[in-house]
Amino acid sequence: MRRGDGERRLSPRATSRALLGGLAALTLALSGCSAAANNAEQLVIAGGASTGIYYSYGGALAGELRGEGLDAVVATSGGSVDNLLRVGRGEAILGFAQADAAADAISGVGAFDVPLPVQGVARVYDEYVQVVVPEESPAEHIPDLAGLRVSVGEVNSGVTVISDRVLRAAGIDEGDFVPVRLGLDDSVAALARGDIDAFFWVGGVPTPGIQELSKTTPLRMLPIRPETVEKVNSGHAGVYRLSDFPVGTYGAAEPVETMTIPNYLVAAADAPERLVYEVARTLFESRTDIARTVPAAALLDRRQAIFTSPLPLHQGAAKYYVESRH
């Protein structure tokens, strides 16, 4: 907007752009906002593995925010737990996290020694628990992983949280198999080399890294049975759901039962209200553009986005949802 154009009425989007011009400075100036703001005036989004959807989604959102005037970047990380820790410590203002890890974070249980000051921006999409084996693997069900080399996720990842819960619910303890703690990129490479027999992943579909692997290594997904999902839910707030893995993904010819979990975009509780408001607005207004490179973004639904339980909605996000109804 040029100063002196007082006779011209600004559109809501132009007004938002004008507000955003001062938000980076505002983020730095407010002592209430965590140390994430000290990172060279950057709005850091904690993503995940470079071949995962967290990272792709975070990168696309960062690009849209840069177009709105913010110096936003996405950072690779170990996944949900790591992202929540980064936001809680002030190393990032935003991050992606699974609902179960988020529930543990605000309660200070599981991987979290103390409750973390994080709040919800949006429920962005539901993730699939993917138990990946080569097509020729003798394993047909989760209990068949006994005695095999299984990557259960990187340390401080939501994958590790879920893989442990699924294996225990299926009757498999850590001593029954050979646990390997690898992130997605390393799991994909290790399976391709034959260094592991299976790996767990939790993410939207198709996950880019697994999609690439399926082009050279025929894959199968092991089913997660209803009784296993029920056992997992019995001790963890009922956040998991039974679903079918989409036919055709990674070449799958038949539906496979699996478990899904909501995935949230979270923010530091003390992030400025205006900043989070504009992040929420950009998230929705750029949904179509982001979905061109991140198909999971097409699943963003304003009616469902407000349900970030047990995380409370950040005040800035809540304000956006109220105003966007009109």
Backbone hydrogen bonds, N-H to C=O, Kabsch-Sander energy under -0.5 kcal/mol:
donor,donor_aa,acceptor,acceptor_aa,energy
5,D,2,R,-1.4
6,G,4,G,-0.6
8,R,5,D,-2.0
15,T,11,S,-2.6
16,S,12,P,-2.2
17,R,13,R,-2.1
18,A,14,A,-2.2
19,L,15,T,-2.2
20,L,16,S,-2.4
21,G,17,R,-1.3
22,G,19,L,-1.3
23,L,20,L,-1.2
24,A,20,L,-0.8
26,L,22,G,-2.2
27,T,23,L,-2.9
28,L,24,A,-1.7
29,A,25,A,-2.4
30,L,26,L,-2.1
31,S,29,A,-0.7
33,C,30,L,-1.2
37,A,34,S,-2.0
38,N,35,A,-2.1
39,N,36,A,-1.5
40,A,38,N,-2.1
41,E,37,A,-0.7
42,Q,39,N,-2.1
43,L,71,D,-2.4
44,V,42,Q,-1.0
45,I,73,V,-2.7
46,A,44,V,-0.6
46,A,94,L,-2.8
47,G,45,I,-0.6
47,G,75,A,-2.8
52,G,49,A,-2.1
55,Y,49,A,-0.6
56,S,52,G,-1.8
57,Y,53,I,-3.4
58,G,54,Y,-2.9
59,G,55,Y,-2.6
60,A,56,S,-2.3
61,L,57,Y,-2.6
62,A,58,G,-2.5
63,G,59,G,-2.0
64,E,60,A,-1.9
65,L,61,L,-2.4
66,R,62,A,-2.3
67,G,63,G,-1.7
68,E,64,E,-0.7
68,E,65,L,-0.6
69,G,66,R,-1.6
70,L,65,L,-2.4
72,A,70,L,-1.6
73,V,43,L,-2.3
75,A,45,I,-2.6
77,S,48,G,-0.8
82,D,156,N,-2.1
83,N,79,G,-3.2
84,L,80,S,-2.6
85,L,81,V,-2.4
86,R,82,D,-2.4
87,V,83,N,-2.5
88,G,84,L,-2.8
89,R,85,L,-2.3
90,G,86,R,-0.8
90,G,87,V,-0.6
91,E,86,R,-2.7
92,A,86,R,-1.1
93,I,44,V,-1.7
94,L,44,V,-2.0
95,G,266,V,-1.7
96,F,46,A,-1.5
97,A,264,Y,-2.3
99,A,262,P,-2.3
102,A,98,Q,-2.4
103,A,99,A,-2.3
104,D,100,D,-1.9
105,A,101,A,-2.2
106,I,102,A,-2.0
107,S,103,A,-0.8
108,G,104,D,-1.4
109,V,104,D,-1.9
112,F,109,V,-1.7
113,D,111,A,-0.5
116,L,105,A,-2.2
118,V,116,L,-1.9
119,Q,267,A,-2.6
120,G,312,P,-2.9
121,V,265,L,-2.9
122,A,265,L,-1.5
123,R,305,A,-1.4
124,V,122,A,-0.8
124,V,263,N,-2.0
125,Y,263,N,-1.0
127,E,261,I,-3.3
128,Y,203,G,-2.5
129,V,259,M,-2.8
130,Q,128,Y,-0.7
130,Q,201,W,-4.0
131,V,129,V,-0.6
132,V,130,Q,-0.8
132,V,199,F,-2.8
133,V,220,R,-2.3
135,E,218,P,-2.6
137,S,134,P,-2.1
142,I,223,P,-0.6
144,D,141,H,-1.4
145,L,142,I,-2.3
146,A,143,P,-1.5
147,G,176,D,-2.6
148,L,145,L,-2.3
150,V,148,L,-0.7
150,V,178,V,-2.3
151,S,198,A,-2.5
152,V,150,V,-0.6
152,V,180,V,-2.3
153,G,180,V,-0.5
157,S,154,E,-1.1
161,V,157,S,-1.2
162,I,158,G,-2.3
163,S,159,V,-3.2
164,D,160,T,-1.9
165,R,161,V,-1.6
166,V,162,I,-2.9
167,L,163,S,-2.6
168,R,164,D,-2.2
169,A,165,R,-2.1
170,A,166,V,-1.7
171,G,168,R,-1.4
172,I,167,L,-3.2
173,D,171,G,-0.6
176,D,173,D,-2.2
177,F,174,E,-1.0
178,V,148,L,-3.0
180,V,150,V,-2.5
182,L,180,V,-1.0
187,S,183,G,-2.4
188,V,184,L,-2.8
189,A,185,D,-2.0
190,A,186,D,-2.6
191,L,187,S,-2.5
192,A,188,V,-2.0
193,R,189,A,-1.7
194,G,190,A,-0.9
194,G,191,L,-0.5
195,D,190,A,-2.5
196,I,190,A,-0.9
197,D,149,R,-2.8
198,A,149,R,-1.3
199,F,132,V,-1.9
200,F,151,S,-2.5
201,W,130,Q,-2.1
203,G,128,Y,-1.9
209,G,51,T,-1.9
211,Q,207,T,-2.7
212,E,208,P,-2.3
213,L,209,G,-1.8
214,S,210,I,-2.3
215,K,211,Q,-0.6
215,K,212,E,-1.0
216,T,213,L,-1.5
217,T,213,L,-2.8
220,R,133,V,-2.6
222,L,131,V,-2.6
224,I,257,E,-2.1
225,R,223,P,-0.6
228,T,225,R,-0.7
229,V,225,R,-2.0
230,E,226,P,-2.4
231,K,227,E,-1.8
232,V,228,T,-2.3
233,N,229,V,-2.5
234,S,230,E,-1.5
235,G,231,K,-0.6
235,G,232,V,-0.9
236,H,233,N,-1.3
238,G,233,N,-1.1
239,V,236,H,-1.4
241,R,260,T,-2.2
243,S,258,T,-2.6
245,F,256,V,-3.9
248,G,252,A,-2.5
249,T,246,P,-1.6
251,G,248,G,-1.9
252,A,249,T,-1.7
256,V,245,F,-0.8
258,T,243,S,-3.2
260,T,241,R,-3.0
261,I,127,E,-1.9
263,N,125,Y,-2.0
264,Y,97,A,-3.3
265,L,122,A,-2.8
266,V,95,G,-3.4
266,V,264,Y,-0.6
267,A,119,Q,-2.7
268,A,93,I,-1.9
269,A,117,P,-2.7
271,A,268,A,-2.0
276,V,272,P,-2.1
277,Y,273,E,-2.4
278,E,274,R,-2.2
279,V,275,L,-2.0
280,A,276,V,-2.6
281,R,277,Y,-2.5
282,T,278,E,-2.6
283,L,279,V,-2.5
284,F,280,A,-1.8
285,E,281,R,-2.9
286,S,282,T,-1.9
287,R,284,F,-1.3
290,I,286,S,-2.9
291,A,287,R,-2.3
292,R,288,T,-0.7
292,R,289,D,-0.9
293,T,290,I,-1.5
294,V,290,I,-2.3
297,A,294,V,-2.4
298,A,295,P,-1.8
299,L,296,A,-1.7
300,L,297,A,-1.5
304,Q,301,D,-0.9
305,A,301,D,-2.5
306,I,302,R,-0.7
307,F,304,Q,-1.9
308,T,306,I,-1.6
311,L,308,T,-2.2
314,H,120,G,-3.2
318,A,314,H,-2.7
319,K,315,Q,-2.2
320,Y,316,G,-1.7
321,Y,317,A,-2.4
322,V,318,A,-2.1
323,E,319,K,-2.5
324,S,320,Y,-2.5
325,R,322,V,-1.0
326,H,323,E,-1.2
